[in-house]
Amino acid sequence: MKRRDFIAKSISAGVTGVIAATGFPLLAQQENTNLNRIESEHLPLSKRAHIVTNESIMKEKILLDTDIGNDIDDTVCLAYLLRQKQCDLLGITTVSGEPVVRAMLTSALLKAAGRDDIPIYPGVAMPLLTPQKQATAHQSKYLPKWAHEKKFPEGEAIEFLRRTIRAHPHEVTLLAVGPLTNIALLFAVDPEIPLLLKRLVIMCGAFTYRYKGEPCLSEWNARCDPYATAMTYKAPVKNIVSVGLDVTSNVVLKKDEIIERFNTGILKTVLDFSGVLDNTRQEIVFHDPLAAAVIFDREICRFEKGIVEVETESKRLEGLTYWKADENGNNEVAFEVDKERFFKHYFSVF
């Protein structure tokens, strides 16, 4: 048997399963890519464009929903996704007060990264039933310094998410790092969408009710729209991955280290938006970047399976996430983080 035929047979017999299980298909990916290249050399030019390599197959298709513009961690998260070679970022939607301004901030970072190819859609401004808790995007004060788009397709964010997920059934990871208003409306408009997702990853909740060692009843994203949070957790998504405040609060960089490490490429733009240089911020907590990173390296956090319910009846406790361990649950909740592994992984992409 020729080596080429042996490799092809091996891949079809089970290497693909190993690839899916490990998430690090370097050798098999290289072999299959070589096979595709060899086969394509014997095809007419008109058909070579239709050869799909394993490199493109193995990329994670990501949709990002963000409230970029208040805390800097959304921008730190987006910069990571733009430089993560395993990420195929299909589009970005914004949520919460001033969604168009948030889209402008997104555009500024994309332009600075040379990534005008990624579509941006301003989403819903108001929570479903509760008052707005973050009406403005404070980082807009930095916009005049950076080139950015000013006009976006408004009123189309939910349809964009719906259309994109339906175009790639069971392939898209929906990463939500803001209030869950857009996500809840998406699931309400098209009830089949939760079943068509590969997974939903959210920076949401506080499952041990602690923040930096102090009592904390609920997390900001969940509290900003508790009804949307409840709707999202009730949706029949086969895999909901939650990275909560009690875990993300452990990954922090102080001002001096931020200035030292944010000194290259797109991170220079992030540093300008952060408020570190004008002394309005003394540290960055990597809430949203941690949620993004576990998509590509699950070992960064320790997860437990269970069921999550969200408080909506009590005004005092609205947004509180109730956790119950259950091996049959569709929720995976982070309870510990390997800080060293996370920071090594995060900065490696730059």
GIZI-V487954 format. One record per backbone hydrogen bond with DSSP energy under -0.5 kcal/mol. NH is the residue of the N-H (numbers start at 1). CO is the residue of the C=O. Records with the same first field share a line. If there is no record, write none. Layout:
NH: CO ; CO
This chain:
6: 2
7: 3
8: 4
9: 5
10: 6
11: 7
12: 8
13: 9
14: 10 ; 11
15: 10
16: 11
18: 14
19: 15
20: 16
21: 17
22: 18
23: 19
26: 24
29: 25
30: 26
31: 27
32: 28
33: 29
34: 30
35: 31
36: 32
37: 33
38: 34
39: 35
40: 36
41: 37
42: 39
43: 40
47: 44
48: 44 ; 45
49: 45
50: 47
51: 48
53: 51
56: 53
57: 53
58: 54
59: 55
60: 86
61: 59 ; 171
62: 60 ; 88
63: 173
64: 91
65: 63 ; 175
66: 93
69: 71
70: 67 ; 71
74: 71
75: 72
76: 72
77: 73
78: 74
79: 75
80: 76
81: 77
82: 78
83: 79 ; 80
84: 80
85: 83
87: 84
88: 60 ; 86
89: 87
90: 62 ; 88
91: 62
92: 119
93: 64
94: 121
95: 66
96: 124
97: 134
102: 98
103: 99
104: 100
105: 101
106: 102
107: 103
108: 104
109: 105
110: 106
111: 107
112: 108
113: 109
114: 111
115: 110
118: 115
119: 117
121: 92
123: 94
138: 136
139: 69
140: 137
141: 138
142: 139
143: 140
145: 142
146: 143
154: 152
155: 122
156: 153
157: 122
160: 156
161: 157
162: 158
163: 159
164: 160
165: 161
166: 162
167: 163
168: 164 ; 165
169: 166
170: 196
171: 168
172: 168
173: 61
174: 172 ; 199
175: 63 ; 173
176: 174 ; 201
177: 65 ; 175
184: 180
185: 181
186: 182
187: 183
188: 184
189: 185
190: 186
193: 190
195: 192
196: 192 ; 193
197: 193 ; 194
198: 172
199: 172
200: 239
201: 174
202: 241
203: 176
204: 202 ; 243
211: 214
214: 211
216: 209
223: 219
224: 220
225: 221
226: 223
229: 225
230: 226
231: 227
232: 228
233: 229
234: 230
235: 231 ; 232
237: 235
238: 194
240: 330
241: 200 ; 239
242: 240 ; 332
243: 202
244: 242
245: 205
247: 244
248: 244
249: 245
250: 247
251: 248
252: 250
253: 284
255: 282
258: 254
259: 255
260: 256
261: 257
262: 258
263: 261
267: 264
268: 265
269: 265
270: 266
271: 267
272: 268
273: 269
274: 270
275: 271
276: 271
277: 271
279: 276
280: 275
281: 275
284: 253
286: 251 ; 284
287: 285
290: 286
291: 287
292: 288
293: 289
294: 290
295: 292
296: 292 ; 293
297: 293
300: 297
301: 298
302: 336
303: 301
304: 333
306: 331
307: 324
309: 322
311: 320
315: 313
318: 314
319: 311
320: 317
322: 309 ; 320
324: 307
326: 305
329: 326
331: 306
332: 240
333: 304 ; 331
334: 242
335: 302
336: 302
338: 300
339: 337
342: 338
343: 339
344: 340
345: 341
346: 342
347: 343
348: 344
349: 345 ; 346
350: 347
